[in-house]
């Protein structure tokens, strides 16, 4: 006979917080078999209490409307929903109606193989999710990490023990490697012993090149105000000619430029309350964030790195303002090298042991058939993408030797898997390559001793 294990989720927030939640949105049907690692369901939560903010830090700023708890199976079995665990409709979305009860049984799992429970294996774990919403208008509380967030993060619910953090500041090639197929960092966090915390900052509209990150860290409040007032010229100069998309682009760009995710401290909801971490223990960058040509403000001097396709989609008035206000300038490889060295030193000022990883680029997909290079202008790196990529990858090895950064060798992994199949456009990988990149990232974090990121089951 199967053993029936009731599932209650335990305390949350300690004595300092009153926690409320929505009903559960089950992602596995009542009676459906589940496997270890599968997300069974989730709820949205809110909490109240007298929590003094830290100097210069507001707890869960921009995130308080988008905090969720996901219940994840750790054993195989048959899921049974508890009666009334799901309220249906809006009551499974709105997070204020149900008081958190640590002993309330929300479901049960029927387990046939009790050997799974050896060594005290809990039947489920609880993963906390938080999204930094760009605007309250951009919500989607019906899905995990839904809506438009410029930063997404996850950690497993614990008792407040020290937790290591990994911060991703790349482009679209890096985000799914970190967040995985489930979108909530499942494969990444399940691969480490923990306690670990993973963060991904999105590249819409601002691309986090090394120079952009440096300027974000160093930008003063007064400089941020001047920048914001100027940048709103995108829509201010001819508001009647601007679409809603132009207004959103302007506001989101200002919001991103004024922030500094590389120096963010992170709030973690625990069973005992709220813990606030230092800035991330490890930062992973993407060399594909470094443009060959970039926009620099003619008067204020700052860099605005944004994907060209986003700018092409703007209205004519907004594009004309950008053309008047910014100059397009080349970003040669030696400038990128300088920026990486400067950024590495800057990131390690407050934490000399902070680890820095860089995802390199595909140097070739094997499609070029060049019989003579004489027809191309010199330097070849400005004429041929493959030559430029090879020069950038070679530069990363110089930076690695000088600044002790780790290279995540996407070039080698893509070549081994077959570039045309695994990464057909040189940037966007298939699932197999993403899995290999994730495995390589975790191996580097483990080898470099990043707190919380020791490989699960090691030794």
C-alpha positions in Angstrom: 0.0 0.0 0.0 1.2 3.5 -0.8 2.2 5.7 2.1 0.2 9.0 2.2 2.4 12.0 3.2 0.4 15.1 4.2 2.0 18.3 2.9 2.1 21.4 5.2 4.5 24.1 4.4 5.7 25.2 7.9 6.4 28.6 9.4 7.0 31.7 7.3 8.2 35.1 8.4 8.7 34.3 12.1 7.1 36.4 14.8 7.7 39.7 13.0 5.5 39.2 10.0 1.9 38.5 9.3 1.8 36.5 6.0 -1.2 36.2 3.8 -1.6 34.3 0.6 -3.8 33.5 -2.4 -5.3 30.0 -3.0 -3.0 27.5 -4.6 -2.8 27.4 -8.4 -2.0 23.7 -9.0 0.2 22.9 -12.0 -0.3 19.2 -11.5 -3.8 17.8 -11.5 -5.4 16.0 -8.5 -4.4 12.4 -8.9 -1.5 13.1 -11.3 1.9 11.4 -10.8 4.7 13.8 -10.0 8.5 13.4 -10.2 11.3 15.0 -8.2 12.0 18.5 -9.3 8.6 19.2 -10.7 6.7 22.3 -9.7 3.4 21.1 -8.2 1.8 24.5 -7.6 2.2 28.0 -6.3 0.6 30.8 -4.4 1.1 34.6 -4.3 1.9 36.1 -0.9 1.9 39.4 1.0 3.3 40.2 4.4 2.9 42.9 6.9 4.8 43.9 10.0 7.0 46.4 11.6 10.2 45.8 9.6 12.7 48.7 9.9 14.4 49.4 6.6 18.1 49.5 6.5 20.0 52.8 5.8 19.6 53.4 2.0 17.7 50.2 1.5 13.9 49.6 1.2 12.9 45.9 1.8 11.6 44.3 -1.4 11.6 47.6 -3.3 9.7 47.2 -6.6 9.1 43.5 -5.6 6.4 43.6 -2.9 3.6 42.9 -5.5 5.4 40.0 -7.1 6.5 37.5 -4.4 5.5 33.9 -4.8 6.0 30.5 -3.2 6.4 27.5 -5.5 6.0 24.0 -4.0 8.4 21.5 -5.6 8.3 17.7 -5.4 11.3 16.0 -4.0 9.9 12.5 -4.2 8.0 10.6 -6.9 4.4 9.9 -6.1 0.7 10.8 -6.8 -0.4 14.2 -5.9 -3.7 14.7 -4.0 -5.0 18.3 -3.5 -6.4 19.1 -0.1 -10.1 20.1 -0.2 -10.5 23.9 -0.6 -6.7 24.4 -1.2 -7.6 26.1 -4.5 -10.3 28.8 -4.3 -10.4 29.3 -8.1 -10.8 32.6 -10.0 -9.3 35.7 -8.5 -8.9 34.1 -5.1 -6.1 32.1 -6.5 -4.4 35.3 -7.7 -5.0 37.9 -5.0 -2.7 37.4 -2.1 -4.6 39.0 0.8 -7.4 36.7 1.6 -5.9 33.7 3.3 -3.8 33.9 6.5 -0.7 31.7 6.4 -1.1 28.7 8.6 2.1 26.7 9.1 0.4 23.4 9.9 -2.4 23.6 7.3 -2.3 20.6 5.0 -2.5 21.9 1.4 -2.0 18.5 -0.4 -0.6 15.0 0.1 1.6 12.7 -1.9 1.0 9.0 -2.2 4.5 7.4 -2.2 5.0 3.8 -3.3 8.7 3.6 -2.9 9.4 4.6 0.7 13.2 4.2 0.1 13.0 7.8 -1.3 12.4 9.0 2.2 15.6 7.6 3.6 18.1 10.1 5.1 15.2 12.4 6.1 14.3 13.5 2.5 11.5 16.0 2.7 8.7 15.2 0.3 8.6 18.8 -1.0 10.6 22.0 -0.8 9.4 25.6 -1.1 11.1 28.0 -3.5 10.6 31.8 -3.1 10.4 33.9 -6.2 10.5 37.6 -6.6 10.2 39.8 -9.7 11.1 43.5 -9.8 8.2 44.9 -11.7 9.0 47.7 -14.2 5.5 49.1 -13.7 2.4 48.2 -11.7 0.6 48.1 -15.0 2.8 45.2 -16.1 1.5 42.5 -13.8 0.6 38.9 -14.4 -0.1 37.2 -11.1 -1.6 34.1 -12.8 1.8 32.6 -13.6 5.3 32.0 -12.1 7.4 35.2 -12.4 4.9 36.5 -14.8 4.6 40.1 -16.1 7.3 42.4 -17.1 10.1 42.4 -14.6 13.6 43.8 -15.1 15.0 41.5 -12.5 13.9 37.9 -11.5 15.3 35.9 -8.7 14.7 32.7 -6.7 15.9 31.0 -3.5 14.8 28.0 -1.4 13.0 28.8 1.8 15.3 28.4 4.7 15.8 29.4 8.3 17.9 32.4 7.7 21.3 30.8 7.3 23.9 32.6 5.1 23.0 32.3 1.5 25.3 32.7 -1.5 24.1 34.8 -4.5 24.8 34.6 -8.2 23.9 37.6 -10.4 23.4 37.3 -14.2 24.0 40.5 -16.2 23.9 39.3 -19.7 21.6 39.3 -22.7 19.0 36.9 -24.0 21.5 34.1 -24.4 22.3 34.0 -20.7 18.8 34.4 -19.2 17.4 30.9 -20.1 20.7 29.3 -19.1 20.2 30.7 -15.6 16.4 30.5 -15.3 16.0 27.2 -17.1 13.0 25.6 -18.9 10.7 26.2 -15.9 11.7 29.9 -15.8 12.3 29.8 -12.0 16.0 28.7 -11.9 15.0 25.1 -11.1 17.8 23.3 -12.8 20.4 25.8 -11.5 19.3 25.7 -7.8 18.6 21.9 -7.8 22.1 21.3 -9.0 23.8 22.9 -5.9 23.9 22.0 -2.2 22.8 25.5 -1.2 21.6 27.6 0.4 21.8 29.6 -2.8 20.1 32.5 -4.4 20.0 33.2 -8.2 19.3 36.5 -9.9 18.8 37.4 -13.5 18.7 41.0 -14.8 17.0 41.3 -18.2 18.3 43.3 -21.2 15.2 45.3 -22.0 15.8 48.0 -22.9 19.3 48.5 -21.4 22.1 46.0 -22.3 24.5 45.6 -19.4 27.9 45.9 -21.1 30.9 46.4 -18.8 30.9 50.1 -19.5 27.2 50.5 -18.7 27.7 48.6 -15.4 30.7 50.8 -14.4 28.7 53.9 -15.1 25.7 52.6 -13.1 27.9 52.0 -10.1 29.5 55.4 -10.2 26.5 57.5 -11.2 25.5 59.9 -8.4 21.9 60.8 -7.5 22.4 64.3 -9.0 23.7 62.9 -12.2 20.8 60.4 -12.4 18.3 63.3 -12.1 20.0 65.2 -14.9 20.1 62.1 -17.1 16.4 61.4 -16.5 15.4 65.0 -17.3 17.4 64.9 -20.5 16.4 61.4 -21.7 12.7 62.2 -21.4 13.3 64.3 -24.5 12.6 61.1 -26.4 8.9 61.9 -25.9 8.9 65.5 -24.6 10.1 67.2 -27.8 7.1 66.0 -29.8 4.7 64.1 -27.6 1.9 64.0 -30.1 4.1 62.1 -32.5 5.1 59.4 -30.0 3.3 56.1 -29.6 2.7 54.4 -26.3 5.7 52.2 -27.1 7.9 55.3 -27.3 6.7 56.5 -23.9 7.3 53.1 -22.4 10.8 52.9 -23.9 11.7 56.3 -22.5 10.5 55.5 -19.0 12.0 52.0 -18.9 15.3 53.3 -20.2 15.5 56.0 -17.5 14.5 53.4 -14.8 17.3 51.1 -15.9 20.0 53.7 -16.3 19.3 55.0 -12.7 19.7 51.6 -11.1 22.8 49.7 -10.3 22.0 45.9 -10.1 25.7 45.0 -9.6 25.6 46.7 -6.2 22.1 45.7 -5.1 21.5 44.0 -1.8 18.9 41.3 -1.8 16.1 40.6 0.6 15.3 36.9 1.3 12.1 35.9 3.0 12.8 33.0 5.4 11.0 31.0 8.0 12.2 33.3 10.7 11.7 36.7 9.0 13.7 38.7 6.4 17.4 38.5 5.8 19.3 41.0 3.7 22.3 39.8 1.8 25.4 41.8 0.6 25.8 42.3 -3.1 26.2 39.1 -5.1 29.1 36.7 -4.4 29.5 36.0 -8.1 28.6 37.9 -11.2 28.2 36.4 -14.7 28.5 38.6 -17.8 28.1 37.9 -21.5 30.7 39.1 -24.0 27.8 39.4 -26.5 26.7 42.4 -24.4 29.7 44.3 -25.8 28.6 46.1 -29.0 30.9 46.8 -31.9 29.3 50.3 -32.2 27.6 52.0 -29.3 25.6 55.2 -28.5 27.3 57.9 -26.3 25.5 61.0 -25.2 26.9 64.0 -26.9 26.6 66.3 -23.9 26.5 64.1 -20.7 29.0 61.6 -22.0 27.3 58.4 -20.7 26.9 55.2 -22.7 23.5 53.8 -23.7 23.8 50.3 -25.0 20.5 49.0 -26.4 19.8 46.4 -29.1 19.5 48.0 -32.5 16.3 46.1 -33.2 14.6 47.9 -30.3 15.6 51.3 -31.6 14.5 50.5 -35.1 11.0 49.8 -33.7 10.7 53.3 -32.2 8.7 56.0 -33.9 10.4 58.5 -36.1 10.3 61.3 -33.6 11.9 59.2 -30.9 14.6 57.9 -33.3 15.3 61.5 -34.4 15.8 62.6 -30.7 18.3 59.7 -30.2 20.1 60.7 -33.3 20.4 64.3 -32.2 21.4 63.4 -28.6 23.8 60.5 -29.1 26.8 59.8 -31.3 27.5 56.4 -32.7 31.1 55.4 -31.9 33.1 52.3 -32.4 33.9 50.1 -29.5 37.1 48.3 -30.4 38.3 45.2 -28.6 41.0 47.0 -26.6 38.2 49.2 -25.1 36.3 46.2 -24.1 39.4 44.8 -22.5 39.9 48.0 -20.6 36.3 48.0 -19.4 36.5 44.4 -18.1 39.6 45.1 -16.2 38.2 48.3 -14.7 34.9 46.6 -13.8 36.7 43.6 -12.2 38.6 46.0 -9.9 35.4 48.0 -9.1 33.4 44.9 -8.3 36.0 43.6 -5.9 36.5 46.9 -4.0 33.9 45.9 -1.4 34.4 42.1 -1.7 37.9 41.0 -2.9 36.7 37.4 -3.2 33.8 38.2 -5.6 34.0 35.8 -8.5 33.4 37.1 -12.1 32.4 34.8 -14.9 32.1 35.8 -18.6 30.3 33.8 -21.2 32.3 34.0 -24.5 30.8 34.1 -28.0 30.7 31.7 -30.9 33.7 32.4 -33.1 32.3 30.7 -36.2 29.4 28.5 -37.3 31.5 27.0 -40.2 29.4 28.7 -42.9 32.0 31.1 -44.3 33.9 30.2 -47.4 36.6 32.8 -47.8 39.1 32.2 -50.5 41.1 35.5 -50.0 41.0 38.1 -47.2 42.6 40.7 -49.5 39.2 42.0 -50.6 38.3 43.0 -47.0 39.2 46.3 -45.4 41.6 46.3 -42.5 41.4 45.7 -39.7 39.5 42.5 -40.5 37.7 42.5 -37.1 35.7 45.5 -38.3 34.7 43.7 -41.6 34.2 40.1 -40.6 32.1 39.1 -37.6 34.0 35.8 -37.2 37.3 37.6 -37.0 35.8 40.1 -34.5 34.5 37.2 -32.3 37.8 35.4 -32.4 39.6 38.6 -31.3 37.1 39.2 -28.5 37.5 35.6 -27.3 41.3 35.9 -27.3 41.1 39.2 -25.4 39.1 37.4 -22.7 42.0 35.1 -22.0 44.2 38.1 -21.4 41.7 39.5 -19.0 41.4 36.1 -17.3 45.1 36.0 -16.7 45.3 39.6 -15.4 42.0 39.8 -13.4 41.4 36.2 -12.5 38.0 36.0 -14.2 36.6 32.7 -15.3 35.6 32.1 -19.0 32.4 30.1 -19.7 33.5 28.6 -23.0 30.3 28.7 -25.1 32.5 28.7 -28.2 33.9 25.2 -27.3 30.6 23.8 -26.1 28.8 25.0 -29.2 31.5 23.6 -31.5 31.4 20.2 -29.7 27.6 20.0 -30.0 27.5 21.3 -33.6 27.1 25.1 -34.0 24.5 25.0 -36.8 22.3 22.7 -34.8 22.9 23.9 -31.2 23.2 27.7 -31.8 22.2 28.4 -35.4 22.4 32.2 -35.2 25.5 32.3 -33.0 23.6 33.6 -30.0 20.4 31.7 -29.2 21.1 28.1 -28.0 18.9 25.0 -28.1 18.0 23.3 -24.8 20.9 20.9 -24.9 23.5 23.6 -25.2 21.8 25.6 -22.4 22.0 22.6 -20.2 25.8 22.2 -21.0 26.4 25.9 -20.3 24.6 25.6 -17.0 26.6 22.6 -16.0 29.8 24.5 -16.9 28.8 27.5 -14.8 28.0 25.4 -11.8 31.4 23.6 -12.1 33.2 26.9 -12.1 31.2 28.2 -9.1 32.0 25.0 -7.3 35.7 25.1 -8.2 36.0 28.7 -7.0 34.3 28.0 -3.7 31.3 30.4 -4.1 29.2 30.1 -1.0 26.0 28.0 -1.5 27.1 26.7 -5.0 28.9 23.5 -4.1 27.7 20.8 -6.4 24.8 18.7 -5.0 25.9 15.2 -4.0 29.6 16.1 -4.4 31.9 13.7 -2.6 
